């Protein structure tokens, strides 16, 4: 399975993946998922928001145990973020069948669409729509860099966008959702453990900063006469790093758009996107407020206008304690596997669903901690340990 997925959407130039929502690479990933489901005799379906589902047993019976993740990527992302959870889900089902496990609850595997938000700028679109955390009106306003709206992209890919929206009936089927994911950090590597259980997801959000100045000639306009938004943006980037360090948080300007984007032209607009996360809401508020305050001061000093818009936000997610404790109890029977509990600053579909159904997460060790990069990695032994742990969890839950 892993070998089949590796070439899909991979850039020959960077070695990274460009599996953006509702593109050809996304279609190839979706075709792979359907093939895996049908090869195992699972009931396959696509919901109104474009998420893919594969079912063992009758999902209408309710109280199903569901696992899975996503197959899309960030620009030039790694091979493991998302796909490891989907591949491991099918592999865990194979393991359970090999054991002759008798399950009393339906078992589902899911591929959530557009988790990374690389094309439309909003993460977890598929799960947000399903959970009602993204309204239909908001979804219709999402556009990519070419001005294509989300409904237009879905329609071009052969899906009907008219039905998107909350899906409480489908969520009502789920008794527990467990997402396996490569760790996006080095906590497990530092502790020497192969697998971990998530405790919580830090609160996080994305903010768009628009610095508007005046376009002019780079060679003839005196420095004193310029209304150049680039210095204000650059100073704000440095302020973000400084404020994050002071608060023990993280803040990143990782995406920028410039107009008119000419080498010999002073920009009229510099648009930068801030991603910030912290262990608690108060720290996050402190960081973002300080960054915005500094940005406004820099903009005023350079005669530049500034608008700041919060494009997305996810509050702290405490995973279901009872389910988390049940996972720990199930995995404690393996005397060779120590499974620590750890927090994460990365968002996931499991976090979006947590307000609607009991959710939990398993992490697989990442020896370098690198993620959202072609250098992202997990060893085969650790991936196998993750599959085994997931199979144990699914068997333990689906026999309850």
N, C-alpha and C positions, 0 to 999 in steps of 0.2 A: 504493500500500500504506500509506504513512504517513498519508494523509488518511483512509483507512478506519479506522485504529486510533485516531486522535486523540480521537474522542468517547467511546470505550468506557471506562466507569468514571470519567469525569471529573466532578468536583464543580462545580456551578454556583456554589457559595458561595466556594470557595477557588481554583478554577481548577486544582487539583491532582488527582491520580489516586488512586482507592481500589479498586485491583484486587487484592482479597485472595483467598487460596487457597480454592477450592471454593465460590465465590459466583457470583451471576449475571454479574458483570463478568468473572470468570475464565472462565466458560463461553463468553461472547462472544469472548474472546481465543482460546480453544481452537478455537472454530468458525472463526474467521478463519485460524488456522494450518492447519487441515485444508483449508479452501478453497484456500489458496495452494498447498499440496502437491498436491492433486488437479488444480488448474488447470494444473500443470506436468507432469502425468503421473507424479508420484513415488509410490512405494509408501508408504502411510501406516499407522502403527501407534501404539498407546498401550501402554507397558510396564506391568508390575505395580505400579509406584509412581506412575503417573499422568503420567509424562513423555511428551511427544509426539515422534515421530520421522518424518522424511520421507527416503526413500532413492532415490538414483539409482544403478542397478546393484544387484547382489545382495549384501546385507550379510553373508550367510552365508559369502561368500568370504573375509571377514576383511581385516585390514590397511586398514580404511576410514579415510578422512579425514572428520572430522566437525566441523561448526561450528554456531554458534547461541548462545543465551543464555536469557533468561527474559522473560515478559510480565507478571508480577505487579508490584506496587509497594509502597512504604512508604506509610503514611498521608499523603495529600496530597503524593505524590511528583511527580517530573517525568516528562516524556514520553519521555526518552531512555534512562534507566537500565534496561537490559534489552532493551526493544523495538528499540533501534537495532541490537543484535547479531542479532536474528532477522530484521528487515526487510533488513538488509545481507546476510544469508546468502542469502535468496531472490534479492536483486538481484545478488549476485555470481554465482549460478548462471545467471541470465539473461545476465550479461555473458560468462560462459564459453561459453554456447551461441551467443551472437552472434559470438564469436571463432572458433567452430568447433573449440574445444579438444577434443582426444582424450584422455580420462582412462583410465588403466589400473587404477585402484583405485576401489572404491565410494565414493560421496560421500553423507554424511548431514547433515541439518539437524535440530536438536533444540530444543525448548522445555522447559526444566526447570521443574518445578512448585515453587511456594512457595519461591522463592529468597530473598525478602526477610524471610520470617518474621513478617510483620505481624500475621497472625491468631493463630498458635500460639506465637510468641515464640522460635522457633528458625530460624535462617537456613539456606538450602540444604537443605531437607528432602528434595526429590526426588533430588538428587544424593547426599546423605548416605546415604539408604536404598539407592540403587543401588550405592554403593561400599562398603556395610557399615560406614560411619562412624556410623550411627544404628541401634541394634538395634530389632527389632520391638517388644520390650517397652517401650523408651523412647518409640517412636512412639505406642504405644497410650496412653501416659500424657499426651501432649500435649493441652491443652485451650485453647479460646479464652476470651475474657472473659465469655462467656455459659455457660461450663461444657460446651460441645459438644466432644467429643473428635475427634481427627483421623479415626479410622475412621468415626464418625458423620457427619462432614462429607463425607467421600468417598462414603459410601453415599447420602446425601441428594442428592449431585450426580450419582448414577447410576453410580458406580464401585464395584467390589468391593474392599473393604479387606483381604480375607482373604489376598491374595497378596503384600502388601507385604513388602519385605525385600531382602537382597543379590541382585544380578543379575549374577553373574560371567560368565554366558554372553553377555550383551549387551556387557559391557565388553570381552570377548575379541574382539569384532568390530572394535574401534577401534584403529587404528595410530597416530593422531594426532588430538588435539582442539585446535582453535584458536577462541578466543572473542574476538569483537570487542566493545568496550564504550566508551561515552563516558568520557573521563577524568573522574575525580572529584577534581579538583584543577587547579592552573594551571601545572604543569610545562611542558606543551607550549605554552601561551600565552606563557609567559615566554621560552621558547627560540625561538619563532617557527615551530614545526614543526606540520604537520597531523596526522601519524600517529606513534605511538610503539610500541615493543615492551616488554612487561612483563619485568622481571627477577625480581621476587619480590613476595610478599604478606606484609606485616608479620604477626607473631603477634597474635592478637586474641581477645577473649572477652567474655561477658556474665555479670554477676553480679547476683543479686537480694539486696537489703538489706531486711530486715523489722525495722522499729523498732516495738516493741509497748509501749504505755503504758496509760493508763486514760482511757476516755471520761468526760466530765463537762461541766457547764454552763459555757459561755464567759463568762457574765455574773456568776456567783456564786462561782466557784472562785478562791480567792486564788492568785496566781502561785506563792507558796511551797508551796502544797499540790498543785500539778499534777504529773502524770507525763505530760507532753505530748511525744509523739515527733517533732513537727514541727521544733522547734529543732535536735534532734540530726540530723535529716535535712538541714536547711538548712546546718548547719555542715559536714556531710560533703560536700555539693555543692561548697562553697567549698574544702574540703581537696582534693577531686579535682582541681580546676583548679590549685591551687597545686602539688601533687605532680607533675602532668603537666608543668607548665612547668619544674620543676626537672630532670626526667629527659629533656626533649626528646621527650615522648610526647604522646598525647592521651587524655583521659578525659572521659566525658560521661554525666550522668544525664539521659536524655531522655524517660523514661516514669515516671509515678508513679500510684499508686492509694492512696486515702485512705478509711478507715472511721471513723465513719459518714458522713463527707463532708458535714457540715452546717455552714452559716455560723456558727451559734451553738453549735457543739459542739466541745469539745476532742477531737482524734482518739484513737482507741484503737489504730489501726494506720496507719503510713505505710510503704508499700512502694515502693521505688525501684529501678530497673534501671540498672546501670552498664555502659557499653560502654567498653572501654579497649584501646588498640593502641599498639605501639611497634616500633621498627626491629629490635629483637632481644629474645630471651626474657628476658635478665637485666634489661633496662630495664622490661619489662612486669611482671615479678615484683616489682621494686622499687616501682613505682607502686601496684599493687593491694594489696600488703602494707601500704604506708604509709597508703593510704586506709582499709583495714579497721581498722588500729590506731587511727587518728584517730576513726573512727566508734564504736569500742568505748569510747574515752575520753569522747566526747561523750554517749553513751548512759548510761554509768555516772554521769556528772555530773548527768543529768536524771532518774535513777531509771527508765530505760527499758531493756527487754530488746532484744537484737539478735541476729538470726541472719543469716548470710551463706551463700548457696548459689551455686556456679558452675553456670550453666545450660547454657553451651556454651563450647567453646574450640577454636581452630584454631591449631596451631603454625605457625611460619614456613614459607612455601611457596617453595622455589626452583624456578622453572619449568625444565623439562628443558633443559639447556644445549645439547645437540646440536640439538634442535628449534628452540630460540631462535636459535642461530647459523645454522641453515638458513633461517629466516625472514629474518634480516638479509641473508644472501647473495642470496636471491631478490629482495628489495626493493632491494638495492644496484644492480641493473641499471637501475633508474629513476633517471637522473641528476638529475631535477628534484625528487626526493623524498628528503629527509634523514630518517632514521628513528632517533631516539635510543632508548636503552634506559633505562627508569626503573622505580623501585619504586612500590608503592602500599600505602596503609593500608586499602583496601577489600577485603572478602572477595568471592569469586566461585565459581560452580560449577566453573570451571577449577581453582581451588585445591583443591577437594574431590577432584576426579578425579585430581589430579596424583600421588597415591600409587599409582594403579592403572594409568594410561595416560600416555604422553607428552603434556603439555599446554603450550600457549603462549597469549599474549594480545596483541591489538592494541588500542591506545587511539586514540580520535579526539579532537582538540582541543576543549576546553571553554573558551570565551573568558573566562568569569567564574570558573570553578572551582566554581560553585554546583551542588550535587547534592542529591538527596532533598528537592527543593523545586520548586514550579511554575516557578521562575526558571531551572531547568536548561535548558541550550541548547547547540546546536552548529549552525554555519552549514551551509547546503546544500552549499556548495563543499567544506567539510571532510568532510561525510558522504559525498559522492561520491568524494573522495579515499580515504576509508576503504573504500568498496565496491571501488574499483579495486585497492587494496592487498590486500584480502582475496581478490579474484579471482586476483590474481597468486600469492598464497601457496597457495591451493587448487589452482591449475593446476600450480604447481611441485611440490607434494607429491604430488598424485594422478597425476602422470606419472612419478614416481620408482619 
